[in-house]
């Protein structure tokens, strides 16, 4: 039964990375959704900068988690 602990650790690490990616994507989509209803020039900047960065970070985290798994 050698090596069974490694599989559990890899699964736990992958799950933690995927959860982080999901939180980043959800936060980014929430920011983008909120700024769609806000009629102010600053809302565009928040949509692109904050929402875009969060969504991009979530996608990158997801891809890195899949590649390193």
C-alpha positions as CSV (number, residue, x, y, z in Angstrom):
1,X,0.0,0.0,0.0
2,X,2.8,2.4,-0.7
3,X,2.0,5.6,-2.5
4,X,-1.7,5.8,-1.4
5,X,-1.0,8.9,0.6
6,X,0.4,10.7,-2.4
7,X,-2.8,10.3,-4.4
8,X,-4.9,11.7,-1.5
9,X,-2.6,14.7,-1.2
10,X,-2.7,15.4,-5.0
11,X,-6.5,15.1,-5.0
12,X,-6.7,17.5,-2.0
13,X,-4.3,20.0,-3.6
14,X,-6.2,19.8,-6.9
15,X,-9.5,20.3,-5.1
16,X,-8.2,23.3,-3.2
17,X,-6.8,24.9,-6.4
18,X,-10.1,24.3,-8.3
19,X,-12.1,25.8,-5.4
20,X,-9.8,28.9,-5.4
21,X,-10.4,29.2,-9.2
22,X,-14.2,28.9,-8.7
23,X,-14.1,31.6,-6.0
24,X,-12.1,34.0,-8.3
25,X,-14.4,33.4,-11.2
26,X,-17.5,33.9,-9.1
27,X,-16.2,37.1,-7.7
28,X,-15.2,38.4,-11.1
29,X,-18.6,37.6,-12.6
30,X,-20.4,39.2,-9.6
31,X,-18.3,42.4,-10.0
32,X,-19.1,42.4,-13.7
33,X,-22.8,41.8,-13.1
34,X,-23.0,44.6,-10.6
35,X,-21.2,47.1,-12.8
36,X,-23.7,46.4,-15.7
37,X,-26.4,48.0,-13.6
38,X,-24.4,50.9,-12.5
39,X,-24.7,53.9,-14.8
40,X,-21.4,55.7,-14.2
41,X,-18.2,56.0,-16.1
42,X,-16.3,54.4,-13.3
43,X,-18.3,51.2,-13.7
44,X,-16.6,50.5,-17.0
45,X,-13.2,50.7,-15.4
46,X,-14.3,48.4,-12.6
47,X,-15.8,46.0,-15.1
48,X,-12.6,45.8,-17.1
49,X,-10.0,46.2,-14.4
50,X,-11.4,44.4,-11.3
51,X,-13.8,42.0,-13.0
52,X,-11.4,41.2,-15.8
53,X,-8.5,40.6,-13.5
54,X,-10.5,38.3,-11.2
55,X,-11.9,36.3,-14.1
56,X,-8.5,36.1,-15.7
57,X,-6.9,35.0,-12.5
58,X,-9.6,32.4,-12.0
59,X,-9.1,31.0,-15.5
60,X,-5.3,30.9,-15.1
61,X,-5.6,29.2,-11.7
62,X,-7.9,26.6,-13.2
63,X,-5.5,25.9,-16.1
64,X,-2.5,25.7,-13.8
65,X,-4.3,23.3,-11.5
66,X,-5.2,21.0,-14.5
67,X,-1.6,21.1,-15.9
68,X,0.1,20.4,-12.6
69,X,-2.3,17.7,-11.5
